[in-house]
Amino acid sequence: MAGLDTRGVMDGFAQGFGLVDGYLNRQAAQQRSDQQMAMQERGLQMREQEFSAQQEQHQQQRDQQMIGQFYTGWASGIEAPISEELAGAFERNKMADPRHLFNPRTEQAVEYANKLSSGEGSLFSPETVERMNDFYAPRVSRGQGGKKRLAGMYPGQREGTLVFELEVEDEQGGKRLVPMTKNRGIAGEDDEVAQYDIEQAIGPVMGAKSLYQALGQSREKMLGYLRASGYLAKDAEKWEQVDGPDGSILQRNTATGEMKSVIGRPRVAGNGGAGGGLTSQQKNYHFLRDEMDYPEDKAFQASFGGTGAVNGRVSDGAKMGLQLLNAQIKEVDARLNGKGALAMEEDELAALRQERADLTAQRSSLAESLGLAGVPQKKAGSEPAPQPQQPTAQQSQRDAPTDPRRQAADDILASVLGGGAAPSPAEARQDQQPRQAVPDPASGLLSWEQQMQAAMQEQQRRQLAYEEARRYQPVTRTGLQLPAQMQGPQPWQGVGLDPNLVPR
């Protein structure tokens, strides 16, 4: 019996097995190809991420370079323009953007931080949190999770660190408190709470303060350019009150940045330690001005006893007013007579002279109201002083009798300004040059106004002489030296002013 032919069956089985084996091999090859492709994609992603990080780092370095050149240029007196590329750099670095740095609330935050560094206030007070909000607003608001603002600040677990609590508002208006995390995410998604060193938190604020100081007088020109170019909005003119040096009070124009001085608060005297504390008068002044919205002058008068002399004693308020006016006049004099005056335009010099004249008039008015300056009026019925026949200024001063009331007033003024008893007119007139003004016919002495007028005329004469000399001299080290008639005394020295009348 012939055997059963199974070749067809075996061939079919082998063929089917080969198909399955080929399918499995192709599937394995596909898997290997997919794995290789995935690895290549991951490698490409890693290279792209690395390249992106390098690009971001390069862009950050480029941004810092452009921003630094912009502010350095203006601080050096060079008008650095706002280019489209620089505007993009500011958009990526909002903390350095002039629209943020020169916002009034940002500047107030910097002033407040300066007080904290000197020991005033509390680091963990609500006011500190609010000021930090104003300064760090661009940094706080970035990241995911909705609209954010600082709600609290507390000591961190690591010594010398701070942690911040954020108030997050969602799209529906709901609010919740979450800790600030490293990537600004919500605590459930990014649970690593950020801890900042105190120096790290305060450093940018102090950097802003240094920038303000470096810009100096160029600040107003820079802000004017930014407004003219449309980069900064042209705000309506508004004056706000800010704290000045040594406890003085200043007014600042929020539109132009211009500063004006007003009679300010007294210097805080030390009470057993560095910095000391506020006196009861100062506390009352702050309360009336800040809490009760008293006008500046009313709060000052109510707290420091007004601006009058009571029973021959000059009040603290009057003394402070005279001292502040004297300091402001000296500051203007320093600018008029310093090396920087050589580079000033005529309109700038004229503005400084006018400012000095205004300050001098204020000081004269205050001193006269206190009975500390000028010749007292003679009582009715008293015999008029004999008038000399066409005397010279020098003869009038030498021959005039000393009025005891005038001498007493001079002594009070000298004691107010820390100079002790004033010398007699006879002593003060020794070795002085002849006066260049008409004497007061009633007393033979120049009045305060006449002395100030003589000083201003002499200063203007010197300035005109200097400008005339400079016009015809080459601009060299030798050519820029002051001519002989410009050398020597300060504005009111050397022109025959009575030191008993002019506070130093």
C-alpha positions as CSV (number, residue, x, y, z in Angstrom):
1,M,0.0,0.0,0.0
2,A,1.4,3.1,-1.1
3,G,2.3,5.5,1.7
4,L,0.3,8.7,2.2
5,D,1.9,11.7,0.3
6,T,2.4,14.5,2.9
7,R,4.7,16.7,0.9
8,G,1.9,19.1,0.1
9,V,0.9,19.4,3.7
10,M,4.5,19.9,4.9
11,D,5.1,22.4,2.2
12,G,2.1,24.3,3.2
13,F,3.1,24.1,6.9
14,A,6.6,25.3,6.1
15,Q,5.2,28.1,4.0
16,G,2.8,29.1,6.7
17,F,5.5,28.9,9.4
18,G,7.8,31.0,7.2
19,L,5.1,33.6,6.9
20,V,4.6,33.8,10.6
21,D,8.3,33.8,11.2
22,G,8.8,36.6,8.7
23,Y,6.0,38.5,10.3
24,L,7.5,38.2,13.7
25,N,10.9,39.2,12.4
26,R,9.4,42.2,10.7
27,Q,7.5,43.1,13.8
28,A,10.7,42.9,15.9
29,A,12.6,45.0,13.3
30,Q,9.8,47.5,13.4
31,Q,10.0,47.7,17.2
32,R,13.8,48.1,17.0
33,S,13.3,50.8,14.4
34,D,10.7,52.5,16.5
35,Q,13.0,52.4,19.6
36,Q,15.9,53.8,17.6
37,M,13.6,56.5,16.2
38,A,12.4,57.3,19.7
39,M,15.9,57.4,21.0
40,Q,16.9,59.7,18.1
41,E,13.8,61.9,18.8
42,R,14.8,62.1,22.5
43,G,18.3,62.9,21.5
44,L,17.0,65.5,19.1
45,Q,14.8,66.9,21.9
46,M,17.7,67.0,24.3
47,R,19.9,68.8,21.7
48,E,17.0,71.2,21.0
49,Q,16.5,71.8,24.7
50,E,20.3,72.3,25.2
51,F,20.4,74.6,22.2
52,S,17.3,76.5,23.4
53,A,19.0,76.9,26.8
54,Q,22.1,78.2,25.2
55,Q,20.1,80.6,23.1
56,E,18.2,81.7,26.2
57,Q,21.4,82.3,28.0
58,H,22.9,84.2,25.1
59,Q,19.7,86.3,24.8
60,Q,19.8,87.1,28.6
61,Q,23.5,88.1,28.3
62,R,22.6,90.3,25.3
63,D,19.7,91.8,27.2
64,Q,21.8,92.6,30.2
65,Q,24.4,94.2,27.9
66,M,21.9,96.5,26.1
67,I,20.1,97.5,29.3
68,G,23.4,98.2,31.0
69,Q,24.6,100.4,28.1
70,F,21.3,102.3,28.1
71,Y,21.5,103.3,31.8
72,T,25.2,103.8,31.8
73,G,24.9,106.1,28.8
74,W,22.3,108.3,30.4
75,A,24.3,108.4,33.7
76,S,27.3,109.6,31.7
77,G,25.3,112.3,30.0
78,I,24.9,110.4,26.7
79,E,21.4,110.3,25.2
80,A,21.0,106.5,24.7
81,P,17.9,105.9,22.4
82,I,15.2,103.2,22.9
83,S,15.6,100.9,19.9
84,E,13.1,98.1,19.0
85,E,15.6,95.5,20.2
86,L,16.1,97.3,23.5
87,A,12.3,97.6,24.0
88,G,12.2,93.8,23.5
89,A,14.9,93.4,26.2
90,F,12.9,95.5,28.6
91,E,9.8,93.4,27.8
92,R,11.7,90.2,28.8
93,N,13.2,91.9,31.8
94,K,10.4,93.9,33.3
95,M,12.2,94.5,36.6
96,A,14.7,96.7,34.7
97,D,12.1,98.4,32.5
98,P,11.9,102.2,33.1
99,R,8.1,101.9,33.1
100,H,8.5,99.8,36.3
101,L,11.6,101.3,37.9
102,F,10.4,104.9,37.6
103,N,6.8,104.2,38.6
104,P,6.1,106.3,41.7
105,R,5.0,103.2,43.7
106,T,8.2,101.4,42.8
107,E,10.3,104.4,44.0
108,Q,8.3,104.7,47.2
109,A,9.1,101.0,47.8
110,V,12.8,101.7,47.4
111,E,12.6,104.6,49.8
112,Y,10.8,102.3,52.3
113,A,13.5,99.6,51.9
114,N,16.1,102.2,52.7
115,K,14.4,103.0,55.9
116,L,14.3,99.3,56.8
117,S,18.0,99.0,56.2
118,S,18.6,101.8,58.7
119,G,16.6,100.1,61.4
120,E,13.2,101.8,61.0
121,G,10.0,99.7,60.8
122,S,9.5,96.0,60.9
123,L,10.5,93.5,58.2
124,F,7.3,91.4,58.7
125,S,4.8,94.2,58.9
126,P,1.8,94.5,56.5
127,E,3.3,97.7,55.1
128,T,6.5,95.9,54.2
129,V,4.5,93.2,52.3
130,E,2.6,95.9,50.4
131,R,5.9,97.7,49.5
132,M,7.4,94.4,48.3
133,N,4.2,93.9,46.2
134,D,4.8,97.2,44.5
135,F,8.5,96.5,43.8
136,Y,8.3,92.8,42.8
137,A,5.0,93.0,40.9
138,P,6.5,91.8,37.5
139,R,8.2,88.9,39.2
140,V,5.3,87.8,41.4
141,S,2.7,87.8,38.7
142,R,4.6,85.5,36.3
143,G,4.0,81.8,36.0
144,Q,0.8,79.7,36.0
145,G,-2.1,79.6,38.4
146,G,-4.0,82.9,37.9
147,K,-3.5,86.4,39.1
148,K,-1.1,86.7,42.1
149,R,0.0,89.1,44.7
150,L,2.0,88.8,47.9
151,A,-0.1,88.3,50.9
152,G,2.5,87.5,53.6
153,M,6.2,87.1,54.4
154,Y,7.6,84.9,57.1
155,P,11.0,83.5,58.2
156,G,12.0,80.4,56.3
157,Q,13.1,77.0,57.8
158,R,16.7,77.8,56.8
159,E,18.2,80.5,59.0
160,G,18.4,83.9,57.3
161,T,15.8,83.1,54.7
162,L,12.3,84.3,53.8
163,V,9.2,82.5,52.4
164,F,6.3,84.3,50.8
165,E,2.6,83.6,50.8
166,L,0.7,84.4,47.6
167,E,-2.9,85.3,47.1
168,V,-4.0,83.6,43.9
169,E,-7.2,84.7,42.1
170,D,-8.7,82.3,39.5
171,E,-10.8,83.2,36.4
172,Q,-14.0,83.0,38.5
173,G,-12.8,85.5,41.0
174,G,-12.1,83.0,43.7
175,K,-9.1,83.7,46.0
176,R,-6.9,81.3,47.9
177,L,-3.6,81.5,49.7
178,V,-0.7,79.3,48.6
179,P,3.1,79.4,49.3
180,M,5.4,80.8,46.6
181,T,7.2,77.9,44.9
182,K,10.3,77.9,42.8
183,N,8.6,77.7,39.5
184,R,5.6,79.9,40.5
185,G,3.2,76.9,40.2
186,I,0.5,75.9,42.6
187,A,1.6,73.9,45.7
188,G,0.0,70.7,44.5
189,E,1.8,70.8,41.2
190,D,5.1,72.2,42.3
191,D,5.5,71.5,46.0
192,E,9.0,72.8,46.5
193,V,8.5,76.0,48.5
194,A,11.0,78.8,47.6
195,Q,13.2,80.1,50.3
196,Y,15.0,83.3,49.6
197,D,18.0,84.8,51.5
198,I,17.3,88.2,52.9
199,E,20.1,89.7,50.9
200,Q,18.7,88.0,47.8
201,A,15.3,89.6,48.4
202,I,16.5,93.1,49.3
203,G,19.4,93.1,46.7
204,P,17.3,94.2,43.7
205,V,15.8,97.0,45.7
206,M,19.2,98.3,46.7
207,G,20.3,98.0,43.1
208,A,17.4,100.3,42.0
209,K,18.5,102.8,44.7
210,S,22.1,102.7,43.3
211,L,20.7,103.3,39.8
212,Y,18.7,106.3,40.9
213,Q,21.8,107.8,42.5
214,A,24.0,107.0,39.5
215,L,21.6,108.8,37.1
216,G,21.7,112.0,39.2
217,Q,20.7,115.1,37.3
218,S,20.5,113.0,34.0
219,R,17.4,111.3,35.4
220,E,15.0,114.1,34.4
221,K,16.5,114.3,30.9
222,M,16.1,110.6,30.4
223,L,12.5,110.5,31.6
224,G,11.8,113.5,29.4
225,Y,13.2,111.7,26.4
226,L,11.2,108.5,27.2
227,R,8.0,110.5,27.4
228,A,8.7,112.4,24.2
229,S,9.5,109.2,22.4
230,G,6.2,107.7,23.6
231,Y,7.8,104.9,25.6
232,L,6.5,106.4,28.8
233,A,3.1,107.9,29.2
234,K,2.8,111.6,29.6
235,D,1.1,111.7,32.9
236,A,-0.7,114.7,34.2
237,E,1.4,116.9,36.4
238,K,1.0,115.9,40.0
239,W,3.1,116.7,43.1
240,E,3.6,114.1,45.8
241,Q,5.4,114.3,49.1
242,V,8.5,112.2,49.7
243,D,11.1,112.0,52.4
244,G,14.4,113.8,51.8
245,P,17.9,113.6,53.3
246,D,18.4,114.3,57.0
247,G,14.7,114.2,57.8
248,S,13.7,116.9,55.3
249,I,10.5,116.8,53.3
250,L,10.5,117.1,49.5
251,Q,7.9,117.4,46.8
252,R,8.3,115.4,43.6
253,N,6.6,115.9,40.3
254,T,5.4,112.5,39.2
255,A,5.4,113.5,35.6
256,T,8.8,115.1,35.3
257,G,10.6,113.8,38.4
258,E,11.4,117.4,39.5
259,M,12.1,117.8,43.2
260,K,11.2,120.8,45.3
261,S,12.2,121.4,48.9
262,V,9.8,122.5,51.6
263,I,10.4,123.1,55.3
264,G,10.7,119.6,56.6
265,R,10.8,117.5,59.7
266,P,13.7,117.8,62.1
267,R,16.6,115.5,62.2
268,V,15.9,112.6,64.5
269,A,18.2,112.9,67.5
270,G,19.7,109.8,69.0
271,N,18.2,108.5,72.3
272,G,20.8,106.2,73.7
273,G,21.4,104.3,70.5
274,A,22.2,104.6,66.8
275,G,19.4,106.3,65.1
276,G,17.4,106.9,68.2
277,G,13.6,107.3,68.2
278,L,11.0,110.0,67.3
279,T,10.4,112.7,69.8
280,S,6.8,113.4,71.0
281,Q,6.7,116.5,68.7
282,Q,7.8,114.4,65.7
283,K,5.2,111.7,66.5
284,N,2.5,114.3,66.7
285,Y,3.7,115.9,63.5
286,H,3.5,112.5,61.6
287,F,0.1,111.7,63.1
288,L,-1.4,115.1,62.1
289,R,0.1,115.0,58.6
290,D,-0.4,111.3,57.7
291,E,-3.4,110.2,59.7
292,M,-5.5,113.4,60.1
293,D,-4.6,114.8,56.7
294,Y,-3.5,118.1,58.1
295,P,-1.8,120.5,55.6
296,E,2.0,120.4,55.8
297,D,2.3,123.9,57.3
298,K,-0.6,123.4,59.8
299,A,0.9,120.1,61.1
300,F,4.3,121.7,61.4
301,Q,3.0,124.7,63.3
302,A,0.8,122.6,65.7
303,S,3.7,120.2,66.4
304,F,6.7,122.4,66.7
305,G,5.3,125.6,68.1
306,G,4.8,127.5,64.9
307,T,7.5,129.7,63.3
308,G,7.6,132.6,65.8
309,A,9.8,133.7,68.6
310,V,8.0,133.5,72.0
311,N,9.3,135.6,74.9
312,G,12.6,136.1,73.1
313,R,13.1,132.3,72.5
314,V,13.0,131.0,69.0
315,S,10.8,127.9,68.6
316,D,12.2,124.7,67.3
317,G,10.2,125.1,64.2
318,A,11.7,128.5,63.4
319,K,15.2,127.2,64.1
320,M,14.7,124.2,61.8
321,G,13.2,126.4,59.1
322,L,16.3,128.7,59.1
323,Q,18.7,125.8,59.2
324,L,17.0,124.1,56.2
325,L,16.9,127.3,54.2
326,N,20.6,127.9,54.9
327,A,21.5,124.3,53.9
328,Q,19.5,124.7,50.6
329,I,21.2,128.0,49.8
330,K,24.7,126.4,50.5
331,E,23.8,123.5,48.2
332,V,22.8,125.9,45.4
333,D,26.0,127.9,46.0
334,A,28.1,124.7,45.7
335,R,26.5,124.0,42.3
336,L,27.0,127.6,41.1
337,N,30.7,127.7,42.2
338,G,31.7,124.1,41.5
339,K,33.4,122.6,38.5
340,G,30.1,121.4,37.1
341,A,29.0,125.0,36.5
342,L,31.5,125.2,33.6
343,A,29.4,122.7,31.6
344,M,26.1,124.3,32.4
345,E,24.1,126.2,29.8
346,E,23.1,129.8,30.5
347,D,19.5,128.9,31.2
348,E,20.5,126.4,33.8
349,L,22.7,128.9,35.5
350,A,19.9,131.5,35.4
351,A,17.5,129.0,37.0
352,L,20.0,128.3,39.8
353,R,20.5,132.0,40.4
354,Q,16.7,132.4,40.6
355,E,16.4,129.5,42.9
356,R,19.0,131.0,45.2
357,A,17.2,134.4,45.1
358,D,13.9,132.7,46.0
359,L,15.5,130.8,48.9
360,T,17.2,134.0,50.2
361,A,13.9,135.8,50.1
362,Q,12.2,133.0,52.1
363,R,15.0,133.1,54.6
364,S,14.8,136.9,54.9
365,S,11.1,136.9,55.3
366,L,11.3,134.2,58.1
367,A,14.1,136.0,59.9
368,E,12.4,139.3,59.8
369,S,9.1,137.8,61.1
370,L,11.2,136.6,64.1
371,G,12.8,139.9,64.7
372,L,16.2,138.5,63.9
373,A,17.1,140.5,60.8
374,G,16.7,144.1,59.5
375,V,16.7,147.3,61.5
376,P,13.9,147.5,64.1
377,Q,11.4,150.3,63.5
378,K,11.8,153.3,65.8
379,K,9.0,154.1,68.2
380,A,6.7,157.1,67.4
381,G,8.0,160.3,68.8
382,S,11.6,159.3,68.9
383,E,14.1,161.5,67.3
384,P,15.2,160.5,63.9
385,A,18.9,159.6,63.4
386,P,20.9,162.4,61.9
387,Q,21.4,161.8,58.2
388,P,24.9,162.3,56.9
389,Q,25.5,164.5,53.9
390,Q,26.2,162.2,50.9
391,P,28.1,159.6,52.9
392,T,29.9,156.7,51.3
393,A,28.9,153.2,52.3
394,Q,32.1,152.7,54.2
395,Q,31.8,156.0,56.1
396,S,28.2,155.2,57.0
397,Q,29.1,151.8,58.5
398,R,32.0,153.2,60.4
399,D,30.2,156.2,61.9
400,A,26.8,154.6,62.7
401,P,26.1,154.1,66.4
402,T,25.4,150.5,67.6
403,D,21.7,150.0,68.3
404,P,21.4,147.7,71.4
405,R,18.1,146.2,70.2
406,R,19.8,145.4,66.9
407,Q,22.7,143.8,68.7
408,A,20.3,141.6,70.8
409,A,18.5,140.5,67.6
410,D,21.9,139.6,66.0
411,D,22.9,137.6,69.1
412,I,19.6,135.6,68.9
413,L,20.1,134.8,65.2
414,A,23.7,133.7,65.8
415,S,22.7,131.5,68.7
416,V,19.9,129.9,66.6
417,L,22.3,129.0,63.9
418,G,24.9,127.7,66.3
419,G,27.4,130.5,66.0
420,G,27.3,131.8,69.6
421,A,27.1,135.5,70.4
422,A,27.5,137.7,67.3
423,P,30.4,140.1,67.2
424,S,29.7,143.8,67.4
425,P,29.3,145.8,64.1
426,A,32.6,147.6,64.9
427,E,34.5,144.2,65.2
428,A,32.7,142.7,62.1
429,R,33.6,145.7,59.9
430,Q,37.3,145.3,60.4
431,D,39.3,144.4,57.3
432,Q,36.1,144.4,55.1
433,Q,35.9,145.8,51.6
434,P,33.6,148.8,51.0
435,R,30.0,147.9,50.5
436,Q,28.7,148.0,46.9
437,A,25.1,149.2,47.8
438,V,23.3,152.2,49.0
439,P,23.2,152.4,52.9
440,D,20.0,152.5,54.8
441,P,19.5,156.3,55.6
442,A,17.6,155.5,58.8
443,S,20.5,153.7,60.5
444,G,23.6,154.0,58.4
445,L,23.6,150.1,58.1
446,L,22.6,148.0,55.1
447,S,19.4,146.2,55.5
448,W,19.2,142.4,54.9
449,E,17.6,143.0,51.5
450,Q,20.2,145.5,50.4
451,Q,23.0,143.1,51.4
452,M,21.4,140.2,49.5
453,Q,21.0,142.5,46.5
454,A,24.6,143.5,46.7
455,A,25.7,139.9,46.9
456,M,23.6,138.9,43.9
457,Q,24.9,141.8,41.8
458,E,28.4,140.9,42.7
459,Q,27.9,137.3,41.8
460,Q,26.3,138.2,38.4
461,R,29.2,140.6,37.7
462,R,31.7,137.8,38.4
463,Q,29.7,135.3,36.2
464,L,29.5,137.8,33.3
465,A,33.3,138.5,33.6
466,Y,34.0,134.8,33.6
467,E,31.8,134.1,30.5
468,E,33.4,137.0,28.7
469,A,36.9,135.7,29.5
470,R,36.0,132.2,28.5
471,R,34.6,133.3,25.2
472,Y,38.0,134.6,24.0
473,Q,40.2,132.0,25.5
474,P,41.0,128.6,24.0
475,V,39.4,125.6,25.7
476,T,42.5,124.2,27.4
477,R,43.4,123.5,31.0
478,T,45.0,127.0,31.2
479,G,42.2,128.6,29.3
480,L,39.5,127.3,31.6
481,Q,41.2,128.6,34.7
482,L,39.2,131.3,36.4
483,P,40.4,134.9,35.6
484,A,41.7,136.8,38.6
485,Q,38.5,138.7,39.1
486,M,36.6,135.4,39.5
487,Q,38.9,133.9,42.1
488,G,38.5,134.2,45.8
489,P,35.4,134.5,48.0
490,Q,32.0,132.8,47.9
491,P,28.9,134.7,46.7
492,W,28.4,136.8,49.8
493,Q,32.0,137.0,51.0
494,G,34.2,139.9,50.0
495,V,31.4,142.2,49.1
496,G,31.0,144.0,52.4
497,L,28.2,141.9,53.9
498,D,27.6,142.2,57.7
499,P,28.2,138.7,59.2
500,N,25.8,139.6,62.0
501,L,22.9,139.7,59.4
502,V,23.9,136.8,57.1
503,P,23.6,133.3,58.6
504,R,26.4,131.0,57.9
